[in-house]
Amino acid sequence: MNDGENFSSDTLGDGGKGPVAEAVGETEPAVTFTEDLWLDRLARKIGFGWISEQLPGEIPPSYVYAVVLILAVEISLQGRSYLLTGSAHVLENPFFILQPIGLLYAVYGSRALRKRYHKVMWEMNISERATDPERLIHIVPNWLPWGMFVATVGVTYVRVLSLGGPLAVYQDYGLSGFLGFTVANPIWLSIAAQFLAVYLSVVLLAPWRLWKSDVGIHFLDPERLGGLRPLGELIKHAYYYLVAGLIAVALIVYEPVLSDPTVEVTAATNLLFTLAWVGTIATIAFGVFVLHRFMHREKRRELKRLEEVRQQHSDNPWDIARYAVSQDNQDIIEEVQQRMEIVSGTREYPATFSIWSQLLLSIVLPKAVQVFVASI
């Protein structure tokens, strides 16, 4: 047993590896995220940066890019179709209006999620707590949106080749179909690539890099969630964006069934939607699971450390019948027990019925909409 006089201020500490508390002044540091996203940089290269600078306020180039190109493409394609045939896709399928709305929302969602993630990193004080904070703070790899964009555009053009090539597409689908494949799709895919890159970085990369980091858990968090509520809430919030997108896709794809009950949706369409739905579930499940296991690991690690301190400052720590603490070590043992209670009281995310119910509802909702519409 160690003597009480050998006790130092580092006995209960972690050797200086834990987060350092600093006084907070009256003025908080700026937490506004002002960096360009991948789509902003792309938009600047093709002239939309100059346009955004001419507009009042601080409008990101990606917003200008999305609004101008979506309106130009939709008005030209839908207008041309109406002038030539007396009808347009949006008139035949009113839910088709959700496509441009969804694309604009994806641009907004990309920036909103990235800005909120930046704020979460500040709230968690990652810059002071992590040895390598940049891996967590700058969460979206530069290659990820490019990789997703090139891959999806490649799939689109493989589809064009499978239909016989650009000329065959023009002959079979007309000018509108040809422009849809070669012009509209790359624009839509650039927007989708940006959103998915941010989403996957927040939901998959952030928990994984946190797991690999030395950030640890803020056990003194008054909410008893280890200081991880901001990140957990952001992961859940990010998934809501994807859920809204899936519901919009279901309404667009299955609208013909609503208009004409005799129309049957193909098995391939049902399969693709189900695969997309399962894929989104896999992402949120991974993010929540890693966050949960991270908290579980850190709790067990800290409890083990505290238990070692308790054993060092007590007699017969393994035998309850003969267990004893000297008068010199009473204070440190009481402190250890208090800290153990704090650590044990930290809940592992997701920790409440409210969080679980919100996640389960958001998981079930897209499939429920698809099944309901398809069964009409």
C-alpha positions in Angstrom: 0.0 0.0 0.0 1.3 3.5 -0.9 1.6 6.0 1.9 -0.5 9.1 1.8 2.6 11.3 1.9 3.6 9.9 -1.4 0.4 11.2 -3.0 0.9 14.0 -5.5 -1.4 16.1 -7.7 -0.8 13.6 -10.5 -2.0 10.6 -8.7 -5.6 10.9 -10.0 -4.6 12.6 -13.2 -3.6 11.1 -16.5 -0.1 12.5 -16.6 -1.1 15.7 -18.3 -2.7 14.0 -21.3 -6.2 15.1 -20.6 -7.9 18.2 -21.8 -6.8 21.4 -20.2 -9.5 23.7 -18.8 -9.0 27.4 -19.8 -10.9 30.5 -18.6 -13.4 31.6 -21.1 -13.6 35.4 -21.7 -16.7 37.4 -22.3 -16.1 37.3 -26.1 -16.3 33.8 -27.7 -13.9 33.0 -30.6 -15.5 33.2 -34.0 -16.9 29.8 -35.0 -18.3 30.8 -38.4 -17.3 28.5 -41.2 -16.4 30.6 -44.2 -14.3 28.2 -46.3 -15.3 27.2 -49.8 -16.6 23.7 -50.3 -15.6 21.6 -53.3 -18.6 22.8 -55.3 -17.8 26.4 -54.5 -14.3 25.9 -55.8 -15.6 24.2 -58.9 -18.2 27.0 -59.4 -15.5 29.7 -59.1 -13.4 28.0 -61.9 -16.3 28.3 -64.4 -17.3 31.9 -63.6 -19.9 31.7 -60.9 -17.5 33.1 -58.3 -17.4 36.4 -60.2 -21.2 36.4 -60.4 -21.6 35.8 -56.7 -19.2 38.7 -56.0 -21.4 41.1 -57.9 -24.5 40.1 -55.9 -25.4 41.9 -52.6 -24.4 40.0 -49.5 -22.1 37.0 -49.2 -23.7 34.4 -51.5 -21.6 31.3 -51.9 -20.7 30.5 -55.6 -22.3 27.0 -55.2 -25.7 28.7 -54.6 -25.4 30.7 -57.7 -24.2 27.7 -59.7 -27.1 25.6 -58.5 -29.8 28.2 -59.0 -28.6 29.4 -62.5 -28.0 25.9 -63.9 -31.0 24.2 -62.4 -33.4 27.0 -63.7 -31.7 27.1 -67.1 -31.8 23.3 -67.6 -35.3 22.8 -66.3 -36.8 25.7 -68.1 -35.2 24.9 -71.4 -35.9 21.2 -71.3 -39.4 21.4 -69.9 -40.2 24.4 -72.1 -39.0 22.8 -75.2 -41.0 19.6 -74.5 -44.1 21.6 -73.9 -43.7 23.6 -77.1 -43.2 20.5 -79.2 -45.6 18.1 -77.6 -48.0 20.2 -75.6 -46.9 18.5 -72.4 -43.9 18.4 -70.1 -42.6 16.0 -67.5 -43.5 18.2 -64.6 -47.1 18.4 -65.9 -47.3 14.6 -66.3 -45.7 14.0 -62.9 -46.3 16.9 -60.5 -43.9 15.4 -58.0 -41.2 16.0 -60.5 -41.0 19.5 -59.1 -39.3 17.9 -56.1 -36.2 17.2 -58.2 -35.0 20.8 -58.6 -36.2 21.6 -55.1 -34.3 18.7 -53.8 -31.1 19.7 -55.7 -31.3 23.2 -54.3 -31.9 21.8 -50.8 -28.8 19.5 -51.3 -26.6 22.5 -51.9 -28.0 24.2 -48.8 -27.7 21.0 -46.8 -24.0 20.6 -47.8 -23.1 24.0 -46.4 -25.4 23.7 -43.4 -23.9 20.4 -42.3 -20.3 21.5 -42.9 -20.9 24.8 -40.9 -22.6 22.9 -38.1 -19.7 20.4 -38.0 -17.3 23.2 -37.7 -19.2 24.6 -34.7 -19.4 21.1 -33.1 -15.6 20.8 -33.3 -15.3 24.2 -31.6 -17.9 23.2 -28.9 -15.9 20.0 -28.2 -12.6 22.0 -28.1 -11.0 19.6 -30.4 -8.2 22.0 -31.3 -6.9 21.8 -27.7 -7.8 18.2 -26.8 -6.4 16.3 -29.8 -2.8 15.8 -30.7 -3.7 15.9 -34.4 -6.8 18.1 -34.5 -6.6 18.8 -38.2 -7.8 15.2 -39.0 -11.0 15.9 -37.2 -11.5 19.6 -37.9 -10.9 19.3 -41.7 -13.1 16.3 -42.1 -14.0 16.2 -45.8 -11.0 14.9 -47.9 -10.3 16.8 -51.0 -10.4 13.7 -53.1 -13.8 12.4 -51.9 -16.2 14.8 -53.8 -14.0 14.5 -56.9 -14.0 10.7 -56.7 -17.7 10.5 -56.2 -18.3 12.9 -59.1 -16.0 11.1 -61.6 -17.4 7.7 -60.6 -21.1 8.7 -61.0 -20.5 10.6 -64.2 -18.6 7.5 -65.5 -21.6 5.3 -64.7 -23.8 7.7 -66.6 -21.7 7.6 -69.7 -21.5 3.8 -69.5 -25.3 3.9 -69.5 -25.2 6.0 -72.6 -22.8 3.6 -74.3 -25.1 0.7 -73.3 -27.9 2.4 -75.1 -25.9 2.5 -78.3 -23.9 5.7 -77.8 -24.8 9.4 -78.0 -26.2 9.2 -81.5 -28.5 6.3 -80.5 -29.7 8.2 -77.4 -30.4 11.3 -79.6 -32.4 9.2 -82.1 -34.3 7.2 -79.4 -34.9 9.9 -76.8 -34.7 13.1 -78.8 -32.7 16.3 -78.0 -34.2 16.5 -74.5 -33.1 13.0 -73.7 -29.7 13.6 -75.2 -29.2 16.8 -73.2 -30.5 15.1 -70.1 -27.8 12.4 -70.3 -24.9 14.6 -71.4 -25.6 18.0 -69.8 -28.2 17.8 -67.0 -27.0 14.6 -65.3 -23.4 15.9 -64.8 -24.8 19.1 -63.2 -27.1 17.1 -60.9 -24.3 14.7 -60.0 -21.9 17.5 -59.1 -24.5 18.7 -56.5 -25.1 15.1 -55.3 -21.4 14.4 -55.0 -20.9 17.5 -52.8 -23.7 16.6 -50.5 -22.8 12.9 -50.2 -19.1 13.8 -49.6 -20.1 16.0 -46.6 -22.7 13.5 -45.4 -20.3 10.6 -45.5 -17.6 12.6 -43.9 -19.8 13.6 -41.0 -21.5 10.3 -40.5 -18.7 7.9 -41.2 -15.3 9.6 -41.1 -15.9 11.8 -38.1 -16.8 8.9 -35.7 -14.0 6.8 -37.1 -11.4 9.5 -36.7 -12.6 10.2 -33.2 -12.2 6.5 -32.4 -8.6 6.7 -33.6 -7.8 9.9 -31.8 -6.7 10.7 -28.3 -9.5 13.1 -27.6 -11.1 11.0 -24.9 -14.4 11.8 -23.1 -15.5 14.9 -21.2 -16.7 13.0 -18.1 -17.6 16.2 -16.3 -20.3 17.0 -19.0 -23.4 18.1 -17.1 -25.6 16.2 -19.6 -23.7 13.0 -18.7 -23.1 12.2 -22.4 -19.3 12.6 -22.3 -19.5 15.9 -24.2 -20.5 14.0 -27.4 -24.1 15.2 -27.7 -23.2 17.9 -30.3 -21.6 15.3 -32.6 -24.3 12.7 -32.0 -27.0 15.2 -32.7 -25.3 16.3 -35.9 -25.0 12.7 -37.2 -28.7 12.3 -36.6 -29.5 15.6 -38.2 -27.4 14.7 -41.3 -29.4 11.5 -41.7 -32.6 13.5 -41.8 -31.4 15.2 -44.9 -30.9 11.8 -46.6 -34.3 10.6 -45.4 -36.0 13.7 -47.0 -34.2 12.9 -50.2 -35.3 9.3 -50.2 -38.9 10.3 -49.6 -38.7 12.7 -52.5 -37.3 10.0 -54.8 -40.1 7.6 -53.8 -42.7 10.2 -54.6 -41.2 11.0 -58.0 -40.6 7.4 -59.0 -43.9 6.0 -57.8 -46.1 8.9 -58.9 -47.3 7.1 -62.0 -48.9 4.5 -59.7 -50.9 7.3 -58.0 -52.0 8.7 -61.3 -52.9 5.4 -62.9 -53.5 2.4 -60.6 -53.0 0.0 -63.6 -49.4 1.1 -63.9 -47.0 -1.4 -62.3 -43.5 -0.4 -61.0 -40.8 -2.8 -62.1 -39.1 -5.1 -59.7 -35.8 -3.5 -60.7 -37.1 -0.1 -59.5 -38.3 -1.6 -56.2 -34.9 -3.4 -55.7 -32.9 -0.2 -56.4 -34.9 1.8 -54.0 -34.6 -0.9 -51.3 -30.8 -1.1 -51.8 -30.5 2.7 -51.5 -32.6 2.6 -48.4 -30.5 -0.2 -46.8 -27.4 1.7 -47.8 -28.5 4.8 -45.9 -29.4 2.6 -42.8 -25.9 1.2 -43.0 -24.3 4.6 -42.8 -26.2 5.8 -39.8 -25.8 2.5 -38.1 -22.1 2.6 -38.5 -21.8 6.2 -37.3 -23.9 5.6 -34.2 -22.3 2.2 -33.5 -18.7 3.6 -33.6 -19.7 6.6 -31.4 -21.3 4.2 -28.9 -18.2 1.9 -28.9 -15.9 4.8 -28.5 -17.8 6.0 -25.4 -17.9 2.4 -24.0 -14.1 2.0 -24.6 -13.2 5.3 -22.9 -15.4 4.6 -19.9 -13.9 1.2 -19.3 -10.4 2.6 -19.8 -10.9 5.4 -17.2 -12.6 3.1 -14.7 -9.7 0.7 -15.0 -7.3 3.5 -14.4 -9.2 4.6 -11.3 -9.4 1.1 -10.0 -5.7 0.8 -10.2 -5.3 3.9 -8.2 -7.8 2.6 -5.6 -5.9 -0.7 -5.3 -2.6 1.1 -4.9 -3.9 3.1 -1.9 -5.8 0.4 0.0 -5.0 -2.8 1.9 -6.3 -6.1 0.5 -8.2 -4.5 -2.4 -9.4 -7.9 -3.6 -10.8 -9.1 -0.3 -14.0 -7.4 0.9 -13.7 -9.0 4.3 -10.2 -7.6 4.9 -10.4 -4.5 2.8 -9.1 -1.4 4.6 -7.9 2.1 3.9 -5.4 3.9 6.1 -6.3 7.2 7.6 -3.6 8.9 5.4 -5.3 7.6 2.2 -9.0 8.2 3.1 -9.2 11.4 1.1 -7.7 10.0 -2.1 -10.0 6.9 -1.9 -13.0 9.1 -1.4 -12.0 11.1 -4.4 -11.4 8.0 -6.5 -14.9 6.7 -5.6 -16.5 10.0 -6.5 -14.8 10.0 -9.9 -15.8 6.4 -10.5 -19.4 7.4 -9.9 -19.1 10.3 -12.4 -17.5 8.0 -15.0 -20.1 5.2 -14.4 -22.9 7.8 -14.7 -21.9 8.8 -18.2 -24.4 7.4 -20.7 -23.3 5.9 -24.0 -24.9 7.5 -27.0 -27.6 7.0 -28.1 -28.8 7.0 -24.5 -32.4 8.1 -24.4 -35.7 6.8 -25.7 -36.2 10.1 -27.5 -33.0 9.7 -29.5 -33.8 6.0 -30.3 -37.4 6.8 -31.3 -36.3 9.6 -33.6 -33.7 7.4 -35.3 -36.1 4.5 -35.8 -38.8 6.7 -37.2 -36.5 8.3 -39.7 -35.2 4.8 -40.7 -38.7 3.4 -41.3 -40.3 6.4 -42.9 -38.8 6.3 -46.4 -39.6 2.6 -46.8 -43.1 3.1 -45.4 -43.8 5.8 -48.0 -42.4 3.6 -50.8 -44.5 0.6 -49.7 -47.6 2.6 -49.3 -47.4 4.3 -52.7 -46.4 1.1 -54.5 -49.3 -0.8 -53.0 -52.0 1.7 -54.2 
